[in-house]
Amino acid sequence: MNFHDFEREARRVFEAIPPRFREGIDGLTVHRKRLPHPRFPQVHTLGECVTDSYLSDWEGPETVRSRVLLYWGSFQALAETDPHFDWDEQLRETIDHELRHHLEWLAREDDYEGLDYAMDQGFRRRGGLDFDPGYYRRGLRIGPDQFEVEDEVYIEQRWRAEDFGRTRRVVFAWAGRRYEIPHPRELGDLHFVRIVDGIPAPPYLEIVLVRQPSWLERIRSALRRRRSEPEIWESDAIARTLETGTEEADG
């Protein structure tokens, strides 16, 4: 997608969001440049939410102003290395993610900002305490379904149970290369797979397999007054680099 088409589509997506969700957002800026990650040069930042606060006795849309930034060059860099890159889907997800950062800043729930919250929940998980399974999504979004929480990187994949049961392996992309890991025994509702070898260090990297419920399960869940606890699995795996031309669909 060229720059002009990208900018036009970005503004269409942004302006289609209901105004109440854009309150306090001063606008959208689309840059041509690539924004590589400072530590992982093959990873690119797709967007940012730049927020400024003004002195006041209370915080709200009038005192907290944000601007959403998109980097067309970063989208282009990822499209060059990933044959499955979906420009439209990633554009929508990036804008949605950056708007959530603004709303989180306004809410300031429990005095946590997104990254602080994610780090706290990660500590709780490692300490064997109850934790928010989606904590990693409150970190910095550094690529399609990729999130950074301090020195940790999480790559999320969504799977339907029937597809997961048929596949022999899990394929993922990181820093311009594609890898595979053996098929985990269980999917559960969410499965954290820690990569213990096979990729250049750093980072600490986990693949997060998330089960997509069927439409019937979603209806049943909506009818139940109380939601059951999610089934969460954790395991380790060694990654293997995929040869050029060796492909299998991810989740």
N, C-alpha and C positions, 0 to 999 in steps of 0.2 A: 504494500500500500504506500503510495507516495505521500509526501508531507502534506500537500494541500487536501487530498482526500481524507487523510488522517485527522487533520485539524477540523475539517467540516464535520466529520462523523463524531469527533469528540465533543464539539459544541452541541450537536444535535442530542447526544446522549445526556450531556450535562443539563441542557435546558428542558429535557423531558422529565427530569426529577421534580416531584412536587415542590413548590416554593417553600413549604414549611420545613422541608429537610435541607434546604439550602440557606436557611436563615443564618446570617453571620458570615456567609461566604461571599467575599467581594468579587469573585470571578474565577475564570479558568485561564491559565496561560500555557500555551503549547510551545515547547522549545524544540529546535532541530537537533541539538547535541545529544551525544551519548553520555550517560552518567555511570561509569563503571564503579563497582564497589571498591572501597579503599584497600581491602585486604584480599578480595577475590576478583581479579581483573576480568575474568570471563563472565562474571555475574554483573548484571546491570540493574540499576534502580529505574523502575518504570514511571513512578510518580511520587510526589511528596505533598504533604499538607503543611504549609508554612503559616504558623499562628502567632499573633501578637496580642498581648493583653494590655489594657489601659487601666490606669489607677482608678479605682472606684471602691465604694463600700460593699458592692455586690458584683457578681459576675453574671453576664448574660450575653445575648447576641450583640448588644450595644457596646460591650466592653471587650469582647473577645472576637477578633476578626481574623479570618483565614483566607488564604488563596490556594487553590489546587493547581499544582504544576504537573505537566506531563512531558515526557522526554521521548519524542518520536525516534531519535537515534537509538535509544535503548530498545524500543520495540523492534526496530529494524535489525539490531544486532542479534536479538534472540531468534527472530524469524530466520536469520541466515544459518543458524546452527540447529534449529529444531524443525524438521519437516512437518510436524503436527501442530505448529504454532497457529492459533486462531486469533487473528487480529481483533475481530469484533468482540469475541468473548473476553479477551484479556483487557481490552479497552474498557468495557463495562465493569469488569471486576476491579480494575485499578481505580476508576472514579468512585465506585461504591466504597472501596476500602479507605480512600483518602477522606471521603465525607464522614465516615465513621470515626476517624481520628478527630475531626472537628467536634462531632457530637459528644465523644468521650471527654474531650477537653471541657466542654460546657458542663457536662454532668459531674465530672470529678468525683465519681462514685468511690466512697470509702477513702478519699484522698489519694487514690492511685491513678497514675497515668497508665497508658496501655503497656509500655515496656516494664514499668515497675510491677504492675499486676502480673504480667507473664512470668517475670523472674520469681516473684513470690510463690506463684502456683507451681513453678518448676521445683523450687525448694521443697514444697509440701509433698510433691510426688516422690522425689528422691528420699524424703524422710518417712515414707510409708503412710502419710496422712491423706485425708480426703482432699481432692483437688478438682479443679475445673478441667474436664478433658480437652476443651478447646482453647486452653490458655495460650498456646503458641501463636494463635491467630491475632493476639493482641500485640505481638512484636512487630518488627519492621518488615514490611513486604518487600522482598528483594527480587522477585520474579514471579512467573505464573505458578500459583499455589506453593510458593516458597517464602518462608518466614524466618527471620533471624531474631533470636533472643540472646543478647549479649554475644557469647562465643558459640552459640548453638544454632544449627540450621535445621529446619523441619520442612520436609517436602510432603505435601498432602496429596493423596490419591483417593478418589471416591469409587467404590466398587459395588456393583450389584452382586448379591450372593451367588446367583447362578453363573455369572461370569467368573467370579473368583474360584468357584468350584471346578471350572473347566480349564483354567490356565495352568501352565506348568511352572511359571516363573513370574516375577514382578520386575518390570522394566522401568527405569527412571532416568532423568537427565539431570546432570549437574556440571556447571562450569564448562558448557560447550561439548560435553561428552556424554554418551549413553552407557548405562550400566544395567546389569541384571543381578537379582538375588534369588535364591531358591524360594519356592512357593511356601509361605508360612502355613503351618498346620491348621490354624484357626483364624477366622476373620473377626468374629465378635462384632460388637458395635463399633469398636475402634481398637486398632492394634498398632502400638509403637514398635517399630523395628529399628534397632540401633545398628548402624554400620560400623563394625569393629575393625575392618581391614578392606583394602581394595581400592580406596580412593586416596588422592594426595592429601596429606595433612597440612594445615587444618582444613576443614572444621570438624567439630563434633557434629555428626549428621544423623538424623533419624528420618525414616520414611513412616508417615502416619497413614495407615489404611483405614478409611472411614466407610462403613457400610451404608449404602443408599437403601432406605426402606422402600418396599413396594407401595403402590397406591392403597392397597388393602390395609397394610400395616399402618400407614399414615392415618387412615380413617379410624381404625381401631384405637390408635393412640389419642386421636382428638376426642373420641367418645369416653375414654377413661378419665376419671377425675384426677387420679394421681399417676404420674409417670414412674415407671419402674427404673431402678438403677441401671445404667449402661454396663454392658459386658466389655471390660477393657483387658486387653492382652498386651504383654511386652515380651520381646525376644531380641536376640542378636543375630546378625547375618554378616557374611563376607560378600562384598560386591565383586563382580567380574565385568571387565570392560567388554562391550559388545563390538564385534567386528563390523566394519562398514558394510551396510547392506543386510545385516542381520536384524530383523525387526519382529516385534510382537506387540500387540496393543497393550497399553497400560490401562489402569482403571480410570 
